[in-house]
Amino acid sequence: MMPNNVMLMKTAGSPSGQRTTSPQFDMSVAHPARVYAYWIGGKDHYEADRRAATEVIRVRPQVVAGARANRALLARVVRYLAAECGIRQFLDIRVGMPAPGSTHEVAQQVDPACRVVYVDNDQMVLTHARALLTCTAPGSCDYVDADVRDPSAILAGAAHTLDLAQPVAVVLLAILHFLSDADDPAGIVARLAGGLAPGSFIALSHLTGDFAPGQVGAAVAAYNTQASTAVTSRTHAQVSGLFGGLPLVPPGVVPVTQWRPTAGLPHRMAADLYAGLARIPQGHQ
């Protein structure tokens, strides 16, 4: 995600309504959100995205199962947080192209008053999100145009809709592997956590090469030669370290299909992702 200014887009039930102009997107370069949309069966992608997506599939066919397992994880995490943990505020960072089962849809099935803020900084993503990811009062949806590397801007933008003095669930699914070690992804998680109230949660999923190092390494190389943003796979220990010692909700950091699976989910499906959920305790700074 490239650096950018914060932009809020208003939708039904939202108090914000601030607008600025975002940069134009480049259809000639593969973008992570549109490549991901191709893998999960979406229609919002261009030739460059399809070329990158199919090249990765050629090297590591399991990438499609992994992307769809990650999408299924989103529903399980949000439903768990809303139904079992009482969370009514969600901050979903790097929303990607709209697809069925988005965060606000799942959360508002539990409680229509849930508030959701989506964050991305790709103009095409934000345009589609404003048009398609809508909800009505008593709930609300807002959209923040910001870089994941700027947690302060994200939290400031989200505060127009969310009450950060109350628990918030931050959703970081399949985004932190777009950050290099130099970007300090663990530090970004820590800064996000530091701006949240006790009782908040941080959920993340992350690419790993642990299950097939050679094939995943080749797939990463194929992707990085064509996409606008490179990916970095990380080990179980490295993914666990992104939580910075925050207490993990059972079962901890596990393969994505093993995180609180529901009936009918193919637990043994190949998916090169880890997933985990942590809670922010009292007294955390």
Secondary structure, 3 states (H helix, E strand, C coil): CCCCCCCEECCCCCCCCCCCCCCCCCCCCECHHHHHHHHCCCCCCCHHHHHHHHHHHHHCCCHHHHHHHHHHHHHHHHHHHHHHCCCCEEEEECCCCCCCCCHHHHHHHHCCCCEEEEEECCHHHHHHHHHHCCCCCCCEEEEEECCCCCHHHHHHHHCCCCCCCCCCEEEEECCHHHCCHHHCHHHHHHHHHHCCCCCCEEEEEEECCCCCHHHHHHHHHHHHCCECCCCCCCCHHHHHHCCCCCCECCCCCEEHHHCCCCCCCCCCCCCCEEEEEEECCCCCC
